[in-house]
Amino acid sequence: MTDVTPQPRELRKGANVAIRDLGGELGGLTVFLDSRGHDGETIDADVSVLLLDASGKVRSSADFVFYNQPIALNGAVHLRDKLVSEPDSDEAAVGWSSDVVTLELDDVPQEIERIVVAASLDASTGRTFGDAAGVRLRLQRSSDAADLLVFVIEDVTTESALVFGEFYRRDEDWKIRAVGRGYQEGLAALVTEHGVDVSEEAEESEESEAPAVVEEAGAKPAPAADVVAPPAPPMPEVVEEDPGAATPATPAKRSVSVRRPTRAPRLPADWNASIPADDGNDWQAARLFPVAGIGSGEEQERRATSALLAVMSMVREFGAALTGRCGAPRGTITTYIEVPFGQDEEAYRPDGVIQVRRGAREWTALVEVKTSTGRLNAEQIEKYVEIARARGYDAVITISNELAGGDADHPVAVDRRKLRKVSLHHLSWDQIRAEAVLAARHRGVADATQGKVLEEFVRYMSHARSGMGGLGDMGPSWVKLRDAVKSKTARASDKATGEISARFDELIQHLGHHMTGLLGVEVQSLAPREAPDHASRRQQLADSGLMFGRLKVPGAVDVLVVGADLRADKASAAITIGAPRGDTRPLTRVNWLLRQLPEEAKDSIRIEAHMAGPRAVSTAALLGKARQDPSCLVPEEQREIKAFTISLEVPLGSKRAAGTGTLIGSVKGATTTFYADVVQHLRPWVAKVGAS
């Protein structure tokens, strides 16, 4: 009999249904707020969530979840990255884009009785939901992405804010109601009605930063970041309840700004700081995770495993982030090291075991760990998969400094037939470090002591002797491939070409994790648009000596393109930004761009102006020259400039390992410097309301 995928329940406006009746797990739901414009145009909406008590109001500003404050209730409510279809795809032609919210309803405290999910449009654009060709709410079960419900909103007109739906408690169960109510006055009117105190704001100047939370008189000021300043504005402080106190503490009341951020996240001021000079004090601070005594690779690996698994079980936010990526439910984490198993009359001892309990459900994974240059072994991993399958365990997790390059989803090739009942996941030390930094320094850890533990673990991971340094070199085929490319004898079918092309893919992932830790947002690594499959990338490397990848930074004007040219010995970083539209002179458009680039930006940065029209015509100049004479970028006959591409090139290191004078070091340096000098300063052009 052929399996038929159940169709999602369709709701009409005002209708409701119990989550239990949808077959949904209370512990994991994903809400999509979808919108699309006419003729493939994207409707750029922003999602908001309001957590309401019995009065129908928020308890404090911490119960308002939106683009300036994406997480609440210790992660039970979490705004995710916007989903926009890849260019040239069928979905992009239709113009659908989605805002995403994940909900862990079992973790929502009893005093929260309603969860209102809404979306709004930037008031400065003059757009309304009536301009959309389609607006809908979709509900999925997070564990398997099964569609549970869809609600199509059909009667929107001039509203710039819209309540899509709400979750509410009824007789100890959760239900969802299709609302579809709009607000012509926008997001401020919507949230004010539900108890959020919106601050009165002055017009934003060119020098102003992202919007901040405005404190009321007597409110405790938000503390400054200790090591790395978060790029987002200070979040409203929630005073946690003390279990031993007679009465719960009252959250600080604050008014909030609902102005939409108009800049990419900013690097911390000390991102490129050098190690401070020795002040003569030879006292060493006590460390929770000391590196002293690490000798053999076996000892390094044992310490890394024990430290990681202990911190995962202790710091809930960190542990849930990692296990969630491996398919585990959100629950209580228990960890073990070197657990013995017998299989086929042989003794095996995986490096660790992770168990997650949520109610009656128990999720178990075996863990295999490598540090430094240790490589995962396919035969060993397959044996652990067999052990997990025989015992009814859910997953095998591998951890190492390796990443999956090319078209692979795991660093080693494993017989996929053995993975029918057991899932296989890989976490790189780069990824683990990025998650730890996100939790410790940006998203925050509810318990202050646990936060200190996580900071100590980040410090331990960053030490050279920990063995958790991440991508360390370009692999044993680097010199052979480098010389073959320069002599034009490289072939796409060569083993070295495939290995180095895949290793560059790993480098792009490494850069994504590195930038995630610096910026405090999840930076996604993508394949180049022109060569999305690995066969095309290795062919490009053999033919021209070029390697490319992309980084998607939430809030940036476009994806960041990172490249290496082995024949020209250049590493590069580039980004494209749309020029102002409408009745604007070419010189005005050039000056608009130049005003956004700071004085400290390098004169060697290249600017290319792309012209409108069927032919690919452009002008180009270095930033130093353009500053002196902006008209050098103005095309002949005053043709319309449709976009600018800004790029930076630096000498490409030739050495195999990471660090100074290496390909990894030069590509990493070019990317971070370019972001600091250019990307974080760029704002997209926005038409003024009422402008023609």
N, C-alpha and C positions, 0 to 999 in steps of 0.2 A: 504494500500500500504506500502511495506517495504521501510524504509529509506535507501538510499545508500550513504555511506560516499564518498564525492568527492575525486578523486585521485589527488595527487599533480602534478603540471605541470612539465614535464621533459624538461630541457634545454640542448642543445648541446653547445660545446665550441664556444664562440664568439656570441652566441645568447643573446637577451635581451628581457625583458618584463616589462611593467609598473606594479608597485605595485597595482595600482587601479584595473587593470585587473585580479589580483589574488584574489581580494576580501579581501585584507589585510588592516588592520587599520593602518594608518600612525603612530598612536601613540604607537604602541606596536608590535614589531617584535622580534623574537628570531632566531638567526643564529646558526646552528650546523655545525662544521667542524669535520666530522667523518673520522676515519682511523682505519684500522685493519691490523694485521700482518698475516703471514702464520701459520698454525697449532695452532691457538688460541693465538698467541703471540700479545701483545699490542704494538702499535706504539706510543711512548710517545712524541706527538707533542705539541707545544705551539702556541697559537693564538696571533695575533697582528692586530691592526687596525690603519690605517693612515687616518687622516682627512685633506683633501687637498683643497686649494683655487683655484681660476681661473688659477693660474700659474702651477698647478699640483704639488705643493709643500706644506709641512706643514707650518703653520704660525710661529710656535715655537715648541720646544720639548714637550710642553704640548699637542700637537695634535698627539703625538705618544702614543698609548695605548697598553700596553703589560704587561708581568708578573711583572715587577717592578713598573708599573703605571697603575692599572687596571680600573680607572674611569676617564672620561673626560666630559666636557661640563655639569658639575653639575649633572652627572648621566645619561645624555642622551645616552652615550655610556658606557657600563659596562661589563667587563669580569667577568664571573661567574666561579664557581668551575668546574673543569673537571669532567665529568661523566664517570665512569668506572663501567662496569657491576659487580654485586656481584659474588664472586667465586661460581663455581658449577652451575651457571645459563646457559640457552641456549645461551644468548648473550655473556657470558664470553667464552664459548666454541668456538664461532666464533672469538672473540677477538676485537670486536668493542669498541672504546673509543671515547668520544666526547668532544671537546672544545666548550664552549657556550658563545655567545655574545648577550646581549639584547640591542635593539636600540629603542629610542624614536625619530623618525625622525621629528616630529613636533617641537621638542625642539632644533634641530640643527640650528645654526644661518645661515643666508642667505649667508654669505661669504664662508661657507663650501660647495663646489660644488660636491665633490666626497668623498666617504667613501670606502677605500680599505680594504678588509678583507683577511688576509693571515695567514699562519702557518709555523713554522720552527721546525727543529730538532736540538738537542744539538750537536754541532760540535765535541765535545770530544768523542762521541760514534762511529763516523764514519758511522752512519746510513744515508740513503737517502730515499726519498719517493718512489724510485724504489724498495725498500725492502718491501713495503706495498702490501698486497693482495687486498686492496680496499681503495679508497679515494673519498670523496664526500662532497658536500655542501647541507644542507637542510635548508629550511626556514619555520618557523611556525608563526602563529598569536598568540601572547602572551596571549590574553584574554581567548582563549579556547583550545590552543595547537593544532589547526587544521593545518595539513601539507599543505603548499601552493606550494612548489617548491622543486625539487631535481636536482642537477647537479653532475653527476658521471665523475670524471677525470680519463682518461684511458691511457694517453700517457706519464706518468712521468717515468723518468729513474734515473739520478744521481743527481737530485736536492735536496738540503737540506732546501730550503725555497720555498714556493709555494703560489702565489696569487690565492685564490679560486674564488673570485668574487668581484664586486664593485657596490655600490649604487651611482647613479648620478642624478642630477637634469636635467629635460628637460621640458621646457614650464610650470614651476611651479609645475610639478609633479616629483615624484621619480620613477626611473626605476632601475632594477638590471641587470647586465651583467655577464654571465658566462665567466670567464677569463682563469683559468688553466695555468698560466704562471709560470715557475720555474726559480730558481736561484741556480746554482751550488755553488756559493761562500757563500751562506747562508744568514741569516737575515741581517747582516751588509750591504751587497751589496743591498738588497732589499730596506731597509729604507734609505740608502744614496741616492739612485736614486730619492727618493721622498722628499729630502731636510732635512733629519735628520742628524745632525752632530754627528757621532759616535766617542767616545773618544778612544785614543790609550791606551791599558791596559797592565799592567804587569801581569805575571802569578800570580795566586792567591796562597797565602801561606796558611798553615794550620790554622794560627791565624786570617786570614782576615775574614771580615764579608760579608754580602750580598752586591752586587754591588751597588754603589752609583752614583748619578748624578754628573758629573764633571762640575764645573762652569767655564765659560770663564772669562777673565779679565774684571773687572768692574761689574760683575753680583752681585746682592745682595745675601749674604749667606742665606741659609734656616734657619729659627729660630728653636731653640731647643724646644722640647715638654715641656709644663709647668708642667703637672702632671704625665702623663704616656707616656714614649717614645714609638713611634710606632715601631713595629718590622721590617717593610719594610724600605728600604732606603729612604732618603729624596726625595720628589717628585719635579719635576721641577715647579718653582713658576710661576703662571699666574697672571699678573697684571690686575685686573678687570677694566673695563671701568667705568668711573665716568659719570653718566648721565648728570651732570651739567657742565662737562668740554667741552671746545671748540673742542678739538680733543681727540680721544681715546688714552689711554696709550699703549705703545708697550710692548708686553711680553718680559721678559728677555730671551736672547738667551743663550742656554746652549748646551753643548754636553752631550750625554748620553752613559751609558754603557749598552751593550746588553748581558753581561754575565749572564747566567741563575743562579738564586739562588740555592745553594746546601745545605741549612740548613732549618730546620723548623723555624717558627717565634719564636723570643726570648721573654721571659718574661721581663717586665721592671725591672730595678735594684732594685726598692723599693717595689717589689710585696709583700714581707713579713715584711715590716717595721712596727714598733710599733708606737703608737701615741706619738708624741714628748712631753717632759715634759713641765709643765707650766713655762713660763718665767717670771711670776709675773705681766704681763700686763693683767688687767681685762677688757680692752676694747673689745667689741664684734663687729665684722665686720657686716655691714648692709647686709641683705640678700634679694634677690628678692622674694624668697619663704620662709618666716619665719615659723618655727614650733611652735613658742610661741603661746599659747592660744588654742592649740589643746586639747580638753577635751574628749568629747564623740566620740564614733565610727562614729556617723552620721556626726559630724564636720570633722573628719579625712577623711571620704569618700568624702564629698563634696569638700574639699580642693584638694584632689588628683585628682578628676575628672576635676575640673576647671583648675588646673595647667596643667594637661596633654593635655587637648583639646586646651587650649590657645597656648601652645608651639607647638603642631602639626600644628596649622593654621599659626603660625608665622615663624617657621623654616622649610622651604620647604623640605630640604633633609630628615629631621627626619619624618615629616608628610607623605611624599611620601613613605618612607620605610615601615611604619606601615600600611597605607591604601593599599599599593600595595600588601601586604601579605593577604589582605582581598578581593582582586579582584577588587579594584577601579582603574580607569584610572589615569594617571599622569596629574594632573591639579591643579586648585585653590581650596584650602581647606577652608571651612567655618565651624565653630563649634558652638554648642549651648549647654546649660546645662538645665536640668529639664524642658523639653518641655512637656506641658500637652496634652494628647490625650484622646478621648472618644471611648470606645469600649464595645459593648453589654451593653449599659446604665451604664457603670462603668467608673470612671476616673482613668487614669494611667499616670504616670509621669516617663518615663525612665530617667536615670541619664544624658544622653546626646544624641545629634544628630550630625552626621558628614555628610557634603555634599561636594562632589568633582565635580567641573564643568570643562569640557573640550570641548570647542566649544559648540555645541548644546546639548551635552550629559550631564546629571546630575545623579550622583550616590549618593544614600542616605543610611545611616545605623543608626539604633538605637543602643545605647550603654548602657550597664549595668555594673556597677563597684562595686567591693567589695575590702576592704582593711583588713589588719591584718588577723585575723582568720575567717573573714566573708566567708560564703559558698554560692555559686550560687544555686538558687532554680529553679528546672526544670519547675514547673508550671508557675512561673513568666516569664521565658524565652520563653516558648511556647506562652504565651499571647502576648509578644512583637513580636514574629514571626507572629502571627495573625494580629496584628496592622500593621506591615510592609507589609504583603501581601495585606491587604485591601487597603492600600494607594499606592501600586505599588512601595514600597521601595525595595532596592536591598539586604540588609543584616541586620543581628543583630550581634553585636560584644559584647562579654563578656570579662571582665578584672578582674582578681583576682590573689591572690598568689597561686592558684591551678594550677596544670598542668594535662594533660591527660596521665594517666598511663595505663598499660595493653595494650590491642588492641584497646582502644578507641581513637577517634580523638577530643573529647571534655570532660571536667571534669564531666559533667552531661549527663544523658541519656535523649534524646529528641526524640519524635515521628518523625521518618524520613519522614513520609508521609506529614508532614507539611512543609517540606523544599524543595518542588518541585519548588517553584518560589522565595523563599527567602533563601539565604545562611546563615549559622551560622558559626561564627569564634570565636576563643578564643585567647586572648593575655595575657600571664602571665606577672606579674610585672618584673620577671627575664628577660623575652624576651624584654620587653620595655626598661629596663635599659641597656641591652646589645646593642640594636639599638642606644640608645642615646649616649653611650660611643663610639661606632663605628663612628658615625657621628661627634661628638665633638672632639675626640682626635686622630682619625686615618684617616678616609676618608676626613674629613674637611668640613667646612661650608663656603659657598662663602662669606656671609656677616659676618664681624667680630663681629658686635653687636649681631646678631642672635646666633653666636657661643658662646658668653658670656652668653646669656640667656639659651642656652642648657646646658652649664657647670653648671650654677646655679640649673637647674632642676635636673641634675645628683646628685649634692650635696644634694638637698632636698630629692630625692628618697632614698639616702643612710642613712638618719637619722632614728634612731630607731622609732621616733614618727610619721613618715610619713605614716606608715602602708603599705609600698611598699617593705618590706624586702625580699620577695620571699619565697621559701620553708622553713617552720619554724619548722616542726617536722615530726616524722614518723607515726603519726596518733594514734587514741585511741586503736587500736588493737596491738600496738607494744609490750607491756610487755607480753600480753597473748601469742603472737606468738613466741617471743624470748624464753620464758620458755618452750613452747611446743617443740620447735626445740631442745633445750638442753636435754629435757627428752625423745626425739625421739617419741613423741606422736602426732606430727603435721601431718595432712593429707591434700592432695592437694585440697580436696573438702571443707575444712574448710573456712568459710568466712574470718577469720583473715589471713589465708595464702594468699588468693587472694588479700586482701587489702594491705598487706605489700609488696608483690611482685610488685603490681602496684605502690606503693609509691616509691620503689627503682627505677622503671622506671622513675618516676618523678625526683628522685635525679640525675639520669644520665642526664636528660634534664637540670636540674639546673646547673650541672657541665659544660655542654656545653655552656650555656649562660655566666657563670662565666669566663670560659676560653676565650670566644669570647671577652669580655670586656678587659681582660688582654693582649691578643695577638694581637688584632686588625684585626683578620680574623674570618670568620664565622665557628665556630666549630660545627660539626654536631653530634648529639647523635644517636646511633644505638643500636638495640637489639643485644644480643650475637649471634654469628654465629651458635652455636650449639643448641640454643633454640630461634628461631626467633618468635614463637608465645607465647602468654601469658600462655596458658595451659601447655606448656613444662616448662616454667620458674617457675610456681607455683609448678609443680611436682618436679622439681629439688630442690626447697627450702624445700619442705616437706621431701624429701628423704635424702638430704645431708646437709641442712642448708646453701647452697651456693646461692648467687645472683650475677649476672654479667651484665655488659653493656659495650658499646664501644663508644669511642669518635674519630671522624675523624678530624684531624687537617690538613688543607692544607699545604703541604710542608713537613710534617713529613714522616719518612721512612715507617710507617705502622700505622694502627689504634691502639689506646691506649685502652687496656682492663682494666676495673675497676671492682673490686669485693669486696664482703664481705662474710666472713665465720663465721656464727653465732655459730658454735660448737667450732671452734678453736679460736674464738674471735680475728680475724685478718681482717684488711682492706688491700687491695692490689691494685697495679697498675703494668702493664706489657706491654712490646712491643717486637715485633720480628723484626729482621733485617737480611737480607740475607748476607751470608758470601761471601768473594771474591771467584770468580770462576776461572777456568783455572788451569794451572800448578803451584799451590801455596801450600806450605806445611801447615799442620794443625797448627803448632806453629805460623807461619807467620799470619795465619788468626786470631788466638787468639790475638796476639799482635796488629793487625790492629784494633780490637775492643777496646782493653784496652787503646790505645792511644787516642781514642775519648772521654773517660770518664774523666772529670776534677778531679783534686786532691781533691776538696771539696766534691765529691760524696761519699756517706756514704759507709763504709766498709761492712755494712749489706746488701747491694744490692746483689741479687743473679743472677748469670749468668749460663744459661744452653746451652750447645752446642749440636745441633742436627746433627746426622750423616746421610749421604746419604745411600739409600738402602731400601729394602722393609720392614725391621723391624724397629720399633720406638726405636732406641738406642740413648742414650745421656749421657753426662757427666755434672756435675754441681759443682759449688763452689761459695763461697761468694767472693765479689770483693776484700776484704782485703787480702784473701789468694791468689787469682789469681794474684794480683799485686806482691806479694812476689815470687810466683812460677807459671808463666803462663802455664807451662807444665801440671799442675794438670787438665787442661781442655782438654788436648790432648788425644784422644781415643787410646785404644790399637790397635796395628797393623797399626797405622797411618791412620786410616780410614778418608775419606773425610768429613769435616764439611760443611754442607749445609746452616745452619742458627744458629742464637743465639736468645734466649729469655732472656730478662733482666727484673727483677721484684723487687719490694720493698714491704715488709709487715710491717705494724705498728699495735699496739694494737687497737682493735675495741671498740669504746665507747658503753656503754650499755644504755645510757639515751635516752629518746624519742625526746627531743627538739634539736635545732641546737646549736652549740657552743662546748666548751671544754668538753670532756668526753662523747660525743654523737656519734652515728653512722654517722650522717650527717657530723659532724666536722672531724671525723677521716678519712672517705672516701675522703672528700674534701681536707684535709691536705695531705693525701698520694698521691693523684692525682697531686696536684700542686707542691709538693716537688719533686716527681718523674720526672715531666716534667722539672723542673728547674735543677735537678742533671743529668738527662740522656737524655730525648727525644730531647730537643733543641740543644744538642751537636752532635747528630748522623747524619752522612751523609751516603747515600747509596754508595756501591762500584760501581765504573764506570771503565770499561775496557779502558785502554789507546789505542788510535788510533794506529793501526799497531801491537798491541800485539796479541799473539796467544791465 
